[in-house]
Amino acid sequence: MTKEAKQIFTRRITQANRTQLVVILYDMTLTYLKDAADAYDIGCEEEFKKGMQCARNCIAELRNSLNFSYDLSKTLFSIYAYADREIANNLSGFKTDHIAEIMQMFAKLRDAYHTVSKEDTTQPLMENAQDVYAGFTYGKSDVNESLLYSSAGRGFCI
């Protein structure tokens, strides 16, 4: 994952509520899997392993955030367990079996959660997060962003 992509994910996380965080985790998982597949295509085993392990970490976070008081959580747990098992097998053998299938499943789940997140009007989980304003000035190829009111007192809402 590029430094720019990490900054974008970080910014999204600071502004996200619970449902939006799930969408972000799916996006991160898909990005890491794509990075791993790209590394595999060029034969870079180290980058492949890094991408696959990061994808597994995202899936572990998705699995740990399930609320089993809902029946859907059991189905999602099975999907996450399958994906993690396949990624682990691929990781140990430097192969990409079933990765396209996993990416397709996660893309569908991401789209479903994205639809639900549009209806979630709860506040972002982080309070006192730094505000980002885009569009005040423009660069040669993109919109410049400004960070306002930097404070050491930023953090999670409890």
N, C-alpha and C positions, 0 to 999 in steps of 0.2 A: 504494500500500500504506500502510495506516495505521501510525502510530507503534507502536501496541499490537501489530499483526501482526508488525512488524519485531522487537520485543522477544521475541515468542513464537518466531519463527524463530531468533533469536540464541540463546535458551535451549536450543532443541532441538538446534542445531548443537553447542553445547558438550558435550552429553551423548551425541552420536551416534557410532556406529562407521561404517565405510565404506559398508555397505549402507543404513543409515539416512540417511546423507548424500544418497544418490541419491534416496531417497523425499522428502527435504526439498527437493531441487532441483526435483523434479516438482511438489511442492506450491507452491513459489515461482513456477514457470513458470505454473501454472494460475491462481494468484492475480493475477499481472501481466496475463495475457491477459483475465481477467474484468474487472479494473480498466480495461483498454484498451477492452474492449467496452462497458462502462458509460459511459466517457468519450465514446465514439463516439455512443452513444444520446442523450446530452445535447448533442452538438456541440462538445465541448471538445477541440480538436485538440492543444493542448499536452500535456494529460494523456494523451491517446491515444498520442501519440508516445513519451512517457515510459514508459508501460506496455509498449508494444510493444518498445522498445529494451531495457528490463530483462528482458523475456521472452527476447529474442534473446541477451542476456548469459548467462542461465541455460542456454539450449540450448547455447551455445558451451562452457560449463563441462561439461555432460553429454557433449558430443562429445569434448572434450579428455581426459575421464577414461576413455574406452573402452580396453579391453585387447584388442588385435587378435589375440591368440593364441587367442581364442575366436571361432567362426564367427558367433555371435549378434551380435558387435560390428559386423560388416559390415552386417547388417540394421538394427541400431539407428542406425548412421552414416547410412544412407540415409534413415531416418525423420527424423532430426535435420536432415539437409541439406534435405529437402523442407519441413519446418516452418519452418526459418530462411529459405528462399527465399520461401515464401508470406508470411511475416510481413514480410520486407523489401519485397515488392511492395505489400502493404497499407499499410505505413508510408509509402511514397513517394506513394501515391495517396489517402490518408485513406479507406480502405475496410476492410471486415471479411470479405472473401471467404475461405472455407475455415477461418475461425478456429474455428467450432463443431466442424468435423471434426478439426482439430488438437487442440483441447481434449479431444475424445472419445478420440483415440488416446493422448494423454498421460495421461488418467485411467486408461485400461486398463493402460498401462505402469506407472503409479504403483501400482496395485493389485497387479500382479504382483510388483514389487519389495518392496512392503509385506509380502506373503506370505513372500517369501524372507527378509526382514529379521527375521522372527519366529524363524527358525532360526539366524540369525547370532549367536553368543554371544561374539564378539570384544569386546575392551575398547574404550571410546570413544577416538577419536583424540586428543582433548585431555586432557592430564593437568593436575592442579592447577587445574582449572576451579572456579569458585565454586559451592558447593552451594546448591541452592534447595529449601526445604522449604515445602510447601503444607499448609494445614489447621490450623495452630496457632491462628489467629484468623480470624474471619469478619467481612466487611464487610456492609453493607446488602444488596448484590446479588451478592456473589461471595466467593471464598475469598482471603484475604490470603496473600501469600507472603513468606518471610523469607530473606534472604541471610546466610549464616553464613561466618565465617572468610575475610573479604576479605583478599586478598594480592596484592601486586604481582608475585609470581612465577608467574603463571598463563600457560599457553601450550600449544603443540602438543607431542605426544609424538613423539620422533624415533627 
